[in-house]
Amino acid sequence: MIKKLIVILITIIGCQTFAQQGTASPYSFYGIGSLKFRGTVENLGMGSIGSYIDSLHINLRNPASYAGKNLKTDPYNGESRPVKFTVAGSFSSVSLNSNTESQNANTSTFDYLAVSIPLGRFGAGFGLLPFTSVGYKLQDINPVNERIDFRYEGEGGLNKAFFSLGYLVNDNLSIGVDANYNFGSTENSAIQFIYDSDGNIIQLSTRETNRSDLSGLNFNLGAAYKGKISDKLELSATATFAPESSLNSINDRSISTVFVTTLGDEFVQNTIDVDLVTDGLEETDLNLPSRFALGAGIGEASKWFIGAEYVAQNTSVFDNPLLGSTIDNTSFEDASSFAIGGFYLPSYRSLSSYFKRVTYRAGARFENTGLVVNDESINEFGISFGLGLPIGPQTGVFSEINLGFEYGQRGTKNSNLIQENFFNFNLSLSLSDRWFQKRKYN
């Protein structure tokens, strides 16, 4: 039954991967969109940390997690580790607040699809997840006469297809590498509203639309250590590094004459394509900044864990030549984040109480996104908790439904900017099974 369920979920969610609008944030206009979290619902429930690695869950934060020791429990008997599947989606509710008004928006998105396969001392993984997302509809209203001066719209984003390989160096140390192929497109448009002397909208206006088709490879290196520091306690430490890379961007720009009704509705009359070759903008390269993460934690195996993670990213190198003329009030600085979180599992072997076999997670994160608008750094924080609900028979083959809840805030109302208050609900299915089993005959 579980295998049938995973096939159904993969089919439904996977079909929507390339057409979704995964954000309603006005800050997704900048750069190549709002970065999507690369991690599982289990990570999100613990404040987004990736410093906990075990043999039963996929950890998308660190490629070293795909390697590991064989399990001694039945049905693995020291011969193998489980093949792991995970698929997830989320719902987000956002309140957008400025100094003058508030708006609400909701989005539902696909989060990831991943598989992990044991290969002796090696382990391989592959999957698909969103990388960035663009989705906004903004109006610049003149505070003097309350007229709409500009309207901005954007959509699109990047997806990431990845292949990962991990290697178990010894019983305590593993290393790994992710190879990521990023692909997708973004589209941004802006229209200026012009009024006559009586304050009526002039019905013919001009709209500029910029589109970029993006693609490129990048890599992520990882290492993970886990060792005993007492009879019960384990120390975990993780590190990842993604070198600076680039995206190839094929661009086009068009100018449209737009008929605007008195209600502000737009109808395109005609469109011309702008020659970008002369300005050297038909094909450009965008730098993806390098990223370094370091995490550590302590815990008791299959019982509890608490850890923290620090991430640094040199986003100050980022530049988008195509949109450079439209974002003069924007710059990028180096980004950083700090997260802390953990889990508690009362008794995973309990036969008397289902809730003792439930995993309880909680955490918090604080982030400087690296984006600076109107001389204001755009910061973000979130607090989260989650549940891991075991499903299926207690036979040593582990599967669970994961629920994650996060409340947070992004941005500020200073300097005429927008502050976002968001609530995220995440749902995933984490399944494990044994594919490769030695046949024994008496």
C-alpha positions in Angstrom: 0.0 0.0 0.0 2.8 2.4 0.9 4.6 1.8 -2.4 1.3 2.6 -4.3 0.9 5.7 -2.3 4.4 7.0 -3.1 3.8 6.4 -6.9 0.6 8.4 -6.7 2.2 11.3 -4.9 5.2 11.4 -7.2 2.9 11.5 -10.2 0.7 14.2 -8.9 3.4 16.5 -7.4 6.0 15.9 -10.1 3.6 16.9 -12.9 3.3 20.4 -11.3 7.0 20.9 -10.7 7.8 23.0 -13.8 4.7 25.2 -13.8 4.4 26.3 -10.2 4.7 29.8 -8.8 6.4 29.1 -5.5 6.5 32.5 -3.9 4.5 35.7 -3.5 7.4 37.8 -2.1 8.2 41.1 -3.7 11.8 40.5 -2.9 11.8 37.7 -5.5 12.2 40.5 -8.1 15.8 40.8 -7.3 18.6 38.6 -8.5 17.2 35.3 -9.9 14.4 35.1 -7.4 14.0 34.0 -3.8 16.2 31.1 -2.9 14.3 28.0 -1.9 15.5 26.0 1.1 17.5 22.9 0.0 16.5 20.5 2.8 13.9 18.1 3.9 10.8 18.7 6.1 12.8 17.0 8.9 15.5 19.7 8.5 12.9 22.5 8.5 11.3 21.2 11.6 14.7 21.6 13.4 15.2 25.2 12.4 16.7 24.2 9.0 19.9 22.6 10.5 21.6 19.9 8.4 24.0 18.7 11.1 22.1 15.5 12.0 22.6 12.5 9.8 21.3 9.0 10.2 20.7 5.9 8.1 16.9 6.2 7.9 16.4 9.8 6.5 17.7 11.5 3.4 19.6 14.6 4.2 19.7 17.0 1.2 22.0 19.4 3.0 25.1 17.3 2.8 26.1 14.7 0.1 28.2 12.8 2.7 24.9 11.6 4.2 24.4 9.1 1.3 27.2 6.9 2.7 26.9 5.1 6.0 27.4 1.9 7.9 25.2 -1.1 7.3 22.4 -1.7 9.8 22.6 -4.6 12.2 18.9 -4.7 12.8 16.5 -7.0 11.1 15.9 -7.2 8.1 19.3 -5.7 7.2 21.5 -8.0 9.4 24.7 -6.1 8.8 24.5 -6.7 5.1 23.0 -3.4 3.8 21.2 -0.1 4.4 17.7 0.9 3.3 16.9 2.4 0.0 15.2 5.7 0.9 12.5 7.7 -0.9 11.1 11.1 0.0 8.7 13.5 -1.6 7.3 16.7 -0.2 5.1 19.8 -0.8 4.2 22.9 1.1 1.6 25.6 1.7 2.6 29.2 2.5 0.4 32.0 3.7 2.0 35.5 3.6 0.9 38.9 4.9 2.6 41.8 3.0 2.7 45.0 5.1 3.9 48.5 4.1 3.4 51.7 6.0 0.1 52.4 4.2 -1.6 49.0 3.5 -1.5 45.2 3.8 -2.2 42.4 1.5 -2.4 38.6 1.9 -1.3 35.9 -0.5 -1.2 32.1 -0.5 1.0 29.6 -2.5 1.2 25.8 -2.7 4.3 24.3 -4.1 6.3 21.1 -4.8 9.4 21.0 -2.5 11.5 18.0 -3.6 11.6 14.4 -4.8 14.7 12.4 -3.9 16.0 8.8 -3.8 19.0 7.4 -1.9 20.5 4.0 -2.9 23.3 2.1 -0.9 26.3 0.8 -2.8 28.5 -0.8 -0.3 30.8 1.8 1.2 29.4 4.2 -1.4 25.9 5.7 -1.5 24.2 7.5 -4.4 21.3 9.9 -4.5 19.3 11.8 -7.1 16.3 14.0 -7.3 14.6 17.2 -8.3 13.8 20.3 -6.3 13.1 24.1 -6.9 16.2 26.3 -6.6 14.7 29.8 -6.8 11.2 31.2 -7.3 9.9 34.4 -8.8 6.3 35.5 -8.1 5.1 39.0 -7.4 2.5 41.6 -8.4 3.3 45.1 -7.1 1.9 48.6 -7.6 3.8 51.8 -6.8 1.1 54.2 -5.5 1.8 57.9 -5.3 1.1 59.0 -1.7 0.0 62.5 -2.7 -2.8 61.7 -5.2 -3.1 57.9 -4.5 -2.7 57.1 -8.1 -0.8 54.0 -9.5 2.4 55.2 -11.0 4.0 51.8 -11.8 2.9 48.2 -11.9 5.4 45.3 -11.7 4.9 41.6 -12.3 7.2 38.6 -12.3 7.0 34.9 -12.5 9.2 31.8 -13.0 12.3 30.4 -11.3 15.0 27.8 -11.4 14.8 24.0 -10.8 17.6 21.8 -9.7 18.2 18.3 -10.8 21.0 16.7 -8.8 23.1 13.5 -8.5 25.0 12.8 -5.3 27.7 10.4 -4.4 28.9 9.7 -0.8 31.8 7.5 0.4 32.3 6.0 3.9 36.0 6.7 4.7 35.8 4.8 8.1 33.2 4.0 10.7 33.0 7.7 11.8 33.8 9.8 8.7 32.1 10.1 5.3 32.6 12.5 2.4 30.5 13.3 -0.7 29.8 15.5 -3.7 26.6 16.9 -5.3 26.5 17.6 -9.0 23.6 20.0 -9.7 22.1 21.0 -13.1 20.1 24.2 -12.7 17.5 25.2 -15.3 14.5 27.4 -15.8 13.4 30.9 -16.7 12.3 34.2 -15.2 10.1 36.9 -16.6 9.8 40.5 -15.2 7.6 43.3 -16.6 7.0 46.9 -15.7 4.4 49.4 -16.9 4.1 53.1 -16.2 0.7 54.7 -15.8 0.4 58.3 -17.2 -2.4 60.6 -16.4 -3.9 63.7 -18.1 -4.3 67.1 -16.4 -7.7 66.0 -15.0 -6.2 62.9 -13.4 -7.6 60.4 -15.9 -5.4 57.5 -17.1 -4.0 57.9 -20.6 -5.2 54.8 -22.2 -2.1 53.9 -24.2 0.9 53.1 -22.1 4.2 51.2 -22.6 5.2 48.0 -21.0 8.7 46.5 -20.9 9.2 42.8 -20.4 12.5 41.0 -19.7 12.9 37.2 -20.0 15.9 35.1 -19.1 16.3 31.4 -19.9 18.9 30.1 -17.4 21.0 27.0 -17.2 24.3 25.9 -15.6 26.2 23.4 -13.4 27.4 23.7 -9.9 28.9 21.4 -7.3 28.6 21.0 -3.5 31.2 19.1 -1.4 30.5 17.7 2.0 31.9 15.8 4.9 30.3 14.3 8.0 31.6 12.9 11.2 29.8 11.0 13.9 31.5 9.4 16.9 30.9 8.3 20.5 32.0 10.7 23.3 30.5 8.5 26.1 28.5 5.3 26.4 25.4 7.1 25.4 26.3 10.4 23.8 27.3 10.9 20.1 29.1 13.9 18.6 28.1 14.9 15.1 29.9 17.5 12.9 29.2 18.4 9.3 30.8 20.8 6.7 29.8 21.7 3.1 31.4 23.9 0.5 29.9 25.0 -2.8 32.5 26.8 -5.1 31.5 29.9 -7.0 29.9 29.0 -10.4 28.0 30.6 -13.2 24.7 30.4 -15.0 24.3 31.0 -18.7 21.4 33.4 -19.4 19.8 33.7 -22.8 17.9 37.0 -22.7 15.2 38.8 -24.7 13.4 42.1 -24.1 10.2 43.4 -25.6 8.3 46.7 -25.6 4.5 46.5 -25.9 1.9 49.2 -26.4 -0.8 48.5 -23.8 -4.4 49.7 -23.7 -5.2 50.5 -20.1 -8.8 50.8 -19.0 -10.1 53.2 -16.3 -10.1 50.2 -13.9 -6.4 49.6 -14.6 -6.8 46.5 -16.7 -4.2 46.0 -19.5 -4.7 44.8 -23.1 -1.6 44.4 -25.4 -2.0 46.2 -28.7 1.3 45.4 -30.4 4.8 44.3 -29.4 8.3 44.8 -30.7 11.5 42.9 -29.8 14.5 45.0 -28.6 17.9 44.3 -30.1 20.1 43.2 -27.2 23.1 42.2 -29.3 24.4 45.7 -29.7 24.5 46.2 -25.9 26.0 42.7 -25.4 23.0 41.6 -23.4 21.6 38.8 -25.6 23.7 36.2 -23.7 25.2 36.9 -20.3 26.7 35.0 -17.4 25.4 35.3 -13.8 27.7 34.4 -10.9 26.4 32.0 -8.3 28.2 32.8 -5.1 30.3 30.3 -3.1 28.7 28.9 0.0 30.2 27.4 3.2 28.3 25.7 6.0 29.6 24.3 9.3 27.4 22.4 11.8 27.8 20.4 15.0 25.6 18.7 17.6 25.3 16.1 20.3 22.7 13.5 21.1 21.7 10.0 22.1 21.2 7.6 19.2 17.5 7.2 18.3 16.6 9.3 21.3 17.4 13.0 21.1 19.7 15.5 19.4 20.5 19.2 19.6 22.7 21.0 17.1 23.5 24.3 15.4 24.7 25.3 11.9 26.3 28.5 10.5 26.2 29.3 6.8 28.2 32.0 5.0 27.7 33.0 1.3 29.6 35.6 -0.7 26.5 37.1 -2.4 28.3 40.4 -2.9 29.7 39.1 -6.2 26.2 38.7 -7.7 25.2 40.9 -10.6 22.4 40.7 -13.3 23.5 42.8 -16.3 20.1 42.5 -18.0 18.2 44.2 -15.0 21.0 46.4 -13.9 19.4 49.6 -15.1 16.1 48.9 -13.2 17.6 48.1 -9.8 19.8 51.2 -9.0 18.4 51.2 -5.4 19.7 47.7 -4.9 23.0 46.0 -4.0 24.2 42.7 -2.6 26.3 42.1 0.5 27.7 38.8 1.8 24.9 36.7 3.4 25.0 34.6 6.5 22.6 32.6 8.7 22.6 30.8 12.0 20.2 28.0 13.0 19.7 25.9 16.1 17.3 22.9 16.6 16.9 19.3 17.4 14.5 16.5 18.1 13.2 14.2 20.8 12.0 10.6 20.3 10.5 9.1 23.5 10.7 5.4 22.6 10.9 4.2 19.0 10.3 0.6 20.0 7.3 1.3 22.2 4.4 -1.1 21.6 2.0 0.4 24.2 1.9 4.0 22.9 2.0 5.3 19.3 2.9 8.8 20.5 6.0 7.5 22.1 7.2 6.5 18.7 6.5 10.0 17.3 9.5 12.3 16.7 9.1 15.8 18.0 11.2 18.5 16.4 11.8 22.3 17.0 14.2 25.0 16.1 14.9 28.6 15.1 16.9 30.4 12.4 18.2 33.9 11.8 19.4 35.1 8.4 20.9 38.0 6.6 19.8 37.3 3.0 22.5 39.4 1.4 20.0 41.7 -0.4 20.1 45.4 0.3 17.3 47.6 -0.9 17.1 51.4 -0.2 20.2 51.0 2.1 18.2 48.5 4.2 19.5 44.9 4.7 16.8 42.4 4.2 16.8 40.0 7.1 14.7 37.0 7.9 14.0 34.8 10.9 11.8 31.8 11.6 10.8 29.5 14.4 9.6 26.0 13.6 8.5 22.7 15.0 7.6 19.4 13.4 6.3 15.9 13.9 7.5 12.6 12.4 4.6 10.2 12.4 5.6 6.5 11.9 3.5 4.5 9.5 3.4 0.9 8.5 4.3 -2.2 10.6 7.2 -2.3 13.1 9.4 -4.6 11.1 12.7 -2.6 11.0 11.7 -1.0 7.7 11.1 2.6 8.6 8.6 5.0 7.1 7.0 8.1 8.3 4.8 11.1 7.4 6.6 14.4 8.4 4.8 17.6 9.3 6.6 20.9 9.5 5.3 24.3 10.7 7.2 27.5 10.5 6.3 31.1 11.4 8.7 33.9 10.4 9.3 37.4 9.2 11.2 38.8 6.2 12.1 42.4 5.4 11.2 45.7 7.0 8.8 48.6 6.6 11.6 51.2 6.9 12.5 53.2 3.8 9.1 52.5 2.2 9.8 48.8 2.0 7.6 45.7 2.6 7.6 43.5 5.7 6.4 39.9 5.2 5.0 37.8 7.9 4.7 34.2 6.8 3.4 30.8 7.9 4.6 27.7 6.2 3.1 24.2 6.4 5.2 21.4 5.0 4.3 17.8 4.4 6.5 14.9 3.3 6.5 11.2 2.9 9.7 9.5 4.0 9.9 5.8 3.1 12.6 3.1 3.3 12.8 -0.4 2.0 15.3 -3.2 1.2 15.9 -3.8 -2.4 19.1 -5.8 -2.3 19.1 -8.9 -0.2 21.3 -12.0 -0.2 19.4 -15.2 -0.6 20.3 -17.9 1.9 19.7 -21.6 1.6 20.1 -24.3 4.2 
